[in-house]
Amino acid sequence: MPESLRNELEERRKGHSDDDHIFLSRKGNLMDASNLTRSYKRFLKSIGVNYKEFHTLRRTYATTLLEKGIDINRVAKLMGDTVPVVAQYYAAVSDEHKAEAADKINELFL
C-alpha cells in the first residue's frame, strides 16, 4: 500500500474506537450499503463521471494489475477472491494483450 494512502487511512481512523472500520459516514457512523452507494454516486457526480457499478472498479483494478505483469495468484489474494473467480469475472484482456498472446503462439509454429 502506498505510504500516502496508508497515512490517509490512519488519519480517518483517529478518534474512532472501532479499529475494524475505516470508512464512516459524514456523521461518524458506520457506513451501510445505502450510505456507501449514495456517497459513491455523489463523488462520481462531483468529478463528472457517469455512475459505474462497484464491480467496475474491481474489474479495472484486476485488469490493471494483470496488465502490469502482476501474477494472477497475487491479484486474487489482493482482491480476496480465488484465481478462477478473478480469471472469469474480473480479468478483462485488452486487444493489445490478445495480439501479444497470438504473436507468441504464432512464434511456436515458426
Rosetta blueprint (number, residue, H / E / L):
1 M L
2 P L
3 E H
4 S H
5 L H
6 R H
7 N H
8 E H
9 L H
10 E H
11 E H
12 R H
13 R H
14 K L
15 G L
16 H L
17 S L
18 D L
19 D L
20 D L
21 H L
22 I L
23 F L
24 L E
25 S L
26 R L
27 K L
28 G L
29 N L
30 L E
31 M L
32 D L
33 A H
34 S H
35 N H
36 L H
37 T H
38 R H
39 S H
40 Y H
41 K H
42 R H
43 F H
44 L H
45 K H
46 S H
47 I L
48 G L
49 V L
50 N L
51 Y L
52 K L
53 E L
54 F H
55 H H
56 T H
57 L H
58 R H
59 R H
60 T H
61 Y H
62 A H
63 T H
64 T H
65 L H
66 L H
67 E H
68 K L
69 G L
70 I L
71 D L
72 I H
73 N H
74 R H
75 V H
76 A H
77 K H
78 L H
79 M H
80 G L
81 D L
82 T L
83 V H
84 P H
85 V H
86 V H
87 A H
88 Q H
89 Y H
90 Y H
91 A L
92 A L
93 V L
94 S L
95 D H
96 E H
97 H H
98 K H
99 A H
100 E H
101 A H
102 A H
103 D H
104 K H
105 I H
106 N H
107 E H
108 L H
109 F L
110 L L
